[in-house]
Amino acid sequence: MVRTLTAAAAALLVSTSLAATAAVADDIKPAVVFDMGGKFDKSFNEGVFNGVEKFKKETGVSYREFEVTNETQREQALRRMAQRGADPIIGVGFAQAPALEKVAKEFPDTRFTIIDSVVDLPNVRSVVFKEHEGSFLVGMIAALKSESGKVGFVGGMDIPLIRKFACGYEQGAKHVSGNTEVLQNMTGTTPAAWNDPTRGSELAKSQFDRGVDVIYAAAGGTGVGVYQTAKDSGKFAIGVDSNQNHLQPGTMLTSMLKRVDVAAYKAFKDAHDGSWAPGIQVLGLAEEGVGWALDEYNKDLVSADMMAKVEAAAADIVSGKLSVHDYMSDNSCSY
């Protein structure tokens, strides 16, 4: 089983809801613009792909798609989709926000959804996540599993969003024990950092050599290199965004789930059903928009005691008893 939300539960999302735009199945021509790394990155983009594929299988409505391979293509791809009559259009990833904002203004009657950023326009739905809350829980799992007292983090592009993952993870690890040491590395400062498994492997090996025995990778396709090195080193790794437990069974301790699949599915499904609305949706543990994965691949790695402690912390976060600091609130990890 995967400890996260169902599509039905995801309907209970926080939204600054405006009037829904009516539509019927025959009227919508959905499209999605995937970002750097491609739709089969086994992580963020692939989560979106899984969501739109679910919509396609359920409704029989096909969608157009484009995979961005360089930064200059984002605006061009979004505009081309709109010119061809696509509606609604999903832009995948925070990096598409400037392009999507520009194109959405040019096509005010077209509905856009941006996943992982906020574009404040009347024809845009913005979906963002409380990644720090989910990362807190997998940080706890890492620290509870670690025998060395040292856990690691490998991020992709060095941006505030990824430091938000890292900060939540550090807080969770230190919640278990203040003596837990958290080593951190970022892969790079350009979009290429999302798809560099070789560099991910190098960073993982360096951390393992320094005594780390669990690494959490929030690095897109780069994480594949981290997971392989963890397997080769006899250590543990933690996946991100999608449930990646199946990639290296016995090595993947868990995955931090960020339900971009549900966000993408609902962007199309709500338009299909006539209930699409613009505004901002913020998805955390309370909305079951983030979580951690427990399935047949890692059930023997997470003990009942570990699970109980993590579930208790999750309940405290949802109730407000336990607060997880958001790095992006002040660009610091002071807590």
Stockholm file with secondary structure:
# STOCKHOLM 1.0

chainA/1-335         MVRTLTAAAAALLVSTSLAATAAVADDIKPAVVFDMGGKFDKSFNEGVFNGVEKFKKETGVSYREFEVTNETQREQALRRMAQRGADPIIGVGFAQAPALEKVAKEFPDTRFTIIDSVVDLPNVRSVVFKEHEGSFLVGMIAALKSESGKVGFVGGMDIPLIRKFACGYEQGAKHVSGNTEVLQNMTGTTPAAWNDPTRGSELAKSQFDRGVDVIYAAAGGTGVGVYQTAKDSGKFAIGVDSNQNHLQPGTMLTSMLKRVDVAAYKAFKDAHDGSWAPGIQVLGLAEEGVGWALDEYNKDLVSADMMAKVEAAAADIVSGKLSVHDYMSDNSCSY
#=GR chainA/1-335 SS CCBSCCHHHHTSCCCCCCCCBCCCGGGCBCEEEECTTCTTSSSHHHHHHHHHHHHHHHHCCCCEEEECCSTTHHHHHHHHHHHTTCBSEEEESGGGHHHHHHHHHHCTTSCEEEESSCCCCTTEEEEEECHHHHHHHHHHHHHHHCSSSEEEEEEEECSHHHHHHHHHHHHHHHHHCTTCEEEEEEEESSGGGGSCHHHHHHHHHHHHHTTCCEEEEESGGGHHHHHHHHHHHTCEEEEEESCCGGGSTTTEEEEEEECHHHHHHHHHHHHHHTCBCCEEEEECTTTTSEEECCSTTTTTTSCHHHHHHHHHHHHHHHHTSSCCCCHHHHTSCCC
#=GC SS_cons         CCBSCCHHHHTSCCCCCCCCBCCCGGGCBCEEEECTTCTTSSSHHHHHHHHHHHHHHHHCCCCEEEECCSTTHHHHHHHHHHHTTCBSEEEESGGGHHHHHHHHHHCTTSCEEEESSCCCCTTEEEEEECHHHHHHHHHHHHHHHCSSSEEEEEEEECSHHHHHHHHHHHHHHHHHCTTCEEEEEEEESSGGGGSCHHHHHHHHHHHHHTTCCEEEEESGGGHHHHHHHHHHHTCEEEEEESCCGGGSTTTEEEEEEECHHHHHHHHHHHHHHTCBCCEEEEECTTTTSEEECCSTTTTTTSCHHHHHHHHHHHHHHHHTSSCCCCHHHHTSCCC
//
